[in-house]
Amino acid sequence: MNYEIYAVIILVIGITIAIWRSINKSKESKYRVWGITTMFIFSPILSWLVGSFYGMSEGSGFAMIGVLIVMFPILFIVGVVLYWIGSKEK
């Protein structure tokens, strides 16, 4: 259970830094910040946490890997789309 606590701490620090980096910025800059945060912080950590808790509730490591394999690419693509929207010219 210790690793989950460290993951939540990293997730909260990442959210705090993203909020701090997006204060008083343009809309495009906010999309880029949140896209990068979603790709590199939310998608791996959140998919691992959800998969871990689901795997523990089911009692199967394969359930954890299944949730991780499905959830990670979806969240990563959401981050890519956010970054792409922020990178477009007006």
Summary of the structure (lengths in Angstrom):
residues: 90
radius of gyration: 15.0
end to end distance: 46.6
largest distance: 50.3
contacts: 268
relative contact order: 0.17
helix: 89%
strand: 0%
